[in-house]
Amino acid sequence: MILNRRVFLAGLSGLTFSHIFAQSLNNPSDETRLKKEFDMRLRPHHILDIISDLGQGINYQPHPYGHSLHIVAPRLLSHLDLQIKLVLEADDICQGCMHLLTDGKCEDVLAQLNPSPSKQAYNDVLDCRLFDYLSIEKDRVMTTRKFLKIVNEKVPGIERICTHPKENQKQRLEGLIDGFIKLGIREPSKPLKI
Ligand code: SF4
């Protein structure tokens, strides 16, 4: 039996076959062969922000912060069947942001409030409340379409949680409804369940 050089050297160093196998999964060329579990990682409230902006006709340009909202939003909206991992941490939108620290935390603050709270803490509390309200556990993977259908069942109501400080709650609700209608998630004539 011919041992290849890697297995032979590993045997000498006392590594088991399982170690070798585990190491091979860390090789990028092997990783690409594994099935990808999701296409994007997003905080729930970032998705709701995008839907509300869509309803209000807001178009994105590159932001001075350098984050990736202008790249992520069009991709999300034009491919509703992408698999989204719903996270409680920095997400794909945060990529490139000047406020994203190397440990994955956000160093920004909510400048519209005085004193200004940490955006990291604010985002975490907001997304925890959304996970609870929607009965979805964090790190769950589902299509954007499925997530939006779950959210749509909570409209109206969810705007009481996801409206940001100094934002208008009615405008937020109308933005969400119009966004859902534009995406075909909600019937234009569907009456509000108030
Ligand atoms: S949450 Fe923080 S790190 Fe992420 S895009 Fe917003 S400001 Fe940047």
Boltz pocket constraint, residues with backbone or C-beta under 6 A from the ligand:
constraints:
  - pocket:
      binder: B
      contacts: [[A, 65], [A, 67], [A, 90], [A, 91], [A, 93], [A, 94], [A, 95], [A, 97], [A, 98], [A, 99], [A, 100], [A, 105], [A, 106], [A, 107], [A, 108], [A, 119], [A, 123]]
      max_distance: 6.0
